Amino acid sequence: MSLSTPFSDSIEQLELLNVLELNSTRKRMRVVIRKLGDDAKPIFLLTKGADNIIFERLIRGGDEMKRATRITWRSLRATGRGR
């Protein structure tokens, strides 16, 4: 699969390794991907879910990540990219 972001002009090639489906108990979804074309072939875990559920699972001291996430969402909504 290919992925492009508004933060880069390049298109990343990725391999989908696993999907942990959304359900009403966990209230989040996760995908495990591997970045191709990189010698190290790093693996990433991407999570999507309600911000309050995700924030509950951040380690202590995750306040900076919470703040950055809220700023990013406000910016995306202001530009019409976030829904």
C-alpha atoms as a printed R data frame, in Angstrom:
   type eleno elety resid chain resno       x      y      z
1  ATOM     1    CA   MET     A     1   0.000  0.000  0.000
2  ATOM     2    CA   SER     A     2   1.040  3.614 -0.459
3  ATOM     3    CA   LEU     A     3   0.653  6.508  1.950
4  ATOM     4    CA   SER     A     4   1.077 10.225  1.480
5  ATOM     5    CA   THR     A     5   0.709 12.890  4.145
6  ATOM     6    CA   PRO     A     6   0.275 16.652  4.051
7  ATOM     7    CA   PHE     A     7   3.679 16.903  5.770
8  ATOM     8    CA   SER     A     8   5.781 15.412  2.961
9  ATOM     9    CA   ASP     A     9   5.867 15.328 -0.829
10 ATOM    10    CA   SER     A    10   7.082 11.730 -0.885
11 ATOM    11    CA   ILE     A    11   4.840  8.679 -1.011
12 ATOM    12    CA   GLU     A    12   5.736  5.947  1.477
13 ATOM    13    CA   GLN     A    13   5.427  2.271  0.561
14 ATOM    14    CA   LEU     A    14   4.022  0.194  3.418
15 ATOM    15    CA   GLU     A    15   3.136 -3.413  4.120
16 ATOM    16    CA   LEU     A    16   0.067 -4.081  6.269
17 ATOM    17    CA   LEU     A    17   1.012 -6.746  8.821
18 ATOM    18    CA   ASN     A    18  -2.043 -6.912 11.076
19 ATOM    19    CA   VAL     A    19  -5.341 -5.178 11.855
20 ATOM    20    CA   LEU     A    20  -6.827 -5.120 15.345
21 ATOM    21    CA   GLU     A    21 -10.439 -4.252 14.581
22 ATOM    22    CA   LEU     A    22 -12.475 -1.622 16.366
23 ATOM    23    CA   ASN     A    23 -14.934 -2.981 18.898
24 ATOM    24    CA   SER     A    24 -17.252 -1.443 21.475
25 ATOM    25    CA   THR     A    25 -15.206 -2.720 24.428
26 ATOM    26    CA   ARG     A    26 -11.776 -1.437 23.386
27 ATOM    27    CA   LYS     A    27 -13.090  1.673 21.569
28 ATOM    28    CA   ARG     A    28 -10.016  1.843 19.397
29 ATOM    29    CA   MET     A    29  -8.523  0.276 16.280
30 ATOM    30    CA   ARG     A    30  -4.890 -0.537 15.586
31 ATOM    31    CA   VAL     A    31  -2.923 -1.455 12.506
32 ATOM    32    CA   VAL     A    32   0.615 -2.803 12.380
33 ATOM    33    CA   ILE     A    33   2.589 -1.719  9.314
34 ATOM    34    CA   ARG     A    34   6.140 -2.105  8.027
35 ATOM    35    CA   LYS     A    35   7.841  0.673  6.086
36 ATOM    36    CA   LEU     A    36   9.300 -0.696  2.858
37 ATOM    37    CA   GLY     A    37  12.242  0.689  0.928
38 ATOM    38    CA   ASP     A    38  14.197  1.326  4.113
39 ATOM    39    CA   ASP     A    39  17.077 -1.010  5.009
40 ATOM    40    CA   ALA     A    40  15.926 -1.194  8.638
41 ATOM    41    CA   LYS     A    41  12.271 -1.848  7.618
42 ATOM    42    CA   PRO     A    42  10.846 -0.340 10.819
43 ATOM    43    CA   ILE     A    43   7.489 -1.544 12.130
44 ATOM    44    CA   PHE     A    44   4.860  0.899 13.402
45 ATOM    45    CA   LEU     A    45   1.711  0.492 15.464
46 ATOM    46    CA   LEU     A    46  -0.922  3.080 14.482
47 ATOM    47    CA   THR     A    47  -3.910  3.598 16.763
48 ATOM    48    CA   LYS     A    48  -7.196  5.341 16.065
49 ATOM    49    CA   GLY     A    49  -9.841  5.884 18.688
50 ATOM    50    CA   ALA     A    50 -11.606  8.334 20.927
51 ATOM    51    CA   ASP     A    51  -9.034 10.749 22.336
52 ATOM    52    CA   ASN     A    52 -10.144 10.139 25.936
53 ATOM    53    CA   ILE     A    53  -9.568  6.377 25.508
54 ATOM    54    CA   ILE     A    54  -6.145  6.880 23.917
55 ATOM    55    CA   PHE     A    55  -5.084  9.489 26.491
56 ATOM    56    CA   GLU     A    56  -5.970  7.115 29.364
57 ATOM    57    CA   ARG     A    57  -3.317  4.745 28.051
58 ATOM    58    CA   LEU     A    58  -0.493  7.261 27.749
59 ATOM    59    CA   ILE     A    59   2.332  6.864 30.198
60 ATOM    60    CA   ARG     A    60   2.682  9.357 33.010
61 ATOM    61    CA   GLY     A    61   4.193 12.531 31.629
62 ATOM    62    CA   GLY     A    62   2.269 12.239 28.350
63 ATOM    63    CA   ASP     A    63   0.848 15.741 28.790
64 ATOM    64    CA   GLU     A    64   3.018 17.130 25.985
65 ATOM    65    CA   MET     A    65   1.643 14.509 23.580
66 ATOM    66    CA   LYS     A    66  -1.923 15.330 24.638
67 ATOM    67    CA   ARG     A    67  -1.316 19.039 24.044
68 ATOM    68    CA   ALA     A    68   0.315 18.451 20.645
69 ATOM    69    CA   THR     A    69  -2.517 16.133 19.586
70 ATOM    70    CA   ARG     A    70  -5.176 18.681 20.480
71 ATOM    71    CA   ILE     A    71  -3.320 21.434 18.594
72 ATOM    72    CA   THR     A    72  -2.961 19.176 15.536
73 ATOM    73    CA   TRP     A    73  -6.673 18.310 15.513
74 ATOM    74    CA   ARG     A    74  -7.649 21.967 15.817
75 ATOM    75    CA   SER     A    75  -5.341 22.796 12.897
76 ATOM    76    CA   LEU     A    76  -6.729 19.982 10.740
77 ATOM    77    CA   ARG     A    77 -10.305 21.008 11.480
78 ATOM    78    CA   ALA     A    78  -9.516 24.641 10.665
79 ATOM    79    CA   THR     A    79  -8.134 23.628  7.248
80 ATOM    80    CA   GLY     A    80 -10.999 21.232  6.551
81 ATOM    81    CA   ARG     A    81  -8.778 18.122  6.675
82 ATOM    82    CA   GLY     A    82  -9.957 16.803 10.051
83 ATOM    83    CA   ARG     A    83 -13.459 15.501 10.533
